[in-house]
Amino acid sequence: MNNEQSTSGYTWQDVRTNMKQIFTWSYYKEGFSGWDKQSYAWLAIGLVVILVTGFPHGLEILSVLSMVGGAIGFACTLAITSNKRINGLLGFISAILISIVAFHSKNYSDIVMQMVYVVALDLNFMFFGNAWQNRKIKAMNANGWRLALVTFVVAFFLLFMMDTHLLISPRPWLDAFSAAIGVTGAALTIAKFHSQYWMWTLQGLMSVTLWGVTAWQGDANWVLFVTYILYLGNDVIGLFFSPWSRATKTANAK
């Protein structure tokens, strides 16, 4: 096999080019340009809400990590909604920061979910961003439903066993269920099914519950609880006011 050809069909030259572009101004200009006005408005509102929620907790390390990780993760979800490859870099940074907070809070399945995001979404988009961005957005079909069902069942079983037998979480059912939905959403995102946003909406609701309970029990502050509420607003934009929704309407009209 040609040593310039990767097993996935992309050349290593493409990967090198994508990675070099991360260190250019044009990469960020492209990543934050061309969003729908709803996404820009929600980004501004969300950043203010995250900061207002976080600062009262002070500037101790976990509070700062929650604010910065939540803000970057929020921007990442909006970049996905706008079909921008910069979501890979944003997601990579936020996943690391949120995982540190999740480890302190003993939400171990949430850490696994974040690492799945890093490997399956973030690095994938960083390496092959142009190829992913240019692929066609698809309406949900039988293959999509099979992918979602198998992914969820396998992920929930493995995560629940981890939370109850390997690493003891104080919230195993909630932690594992929330993370399994997130892993399923990631699978649908990679495959570019529009219906990923229904899964993200459900995952957002579960994460709001998880981090709300975690904060109530004193294992975290309220920043990530608020951040996941903001994610739900992005899900609405993704379902009804984004390139994903327009592509699905076009496909259904044919």
Helices and strands as residue ranges (DSSP letters): H 12-21, H 25-31, H 37-54, G 55-57, H 61-81, H 87-105, H 108-116, I 117-122, H 123-134, H 142-161, I 162-166, H 172-190, H 196-216, H 223-240, H 243-253
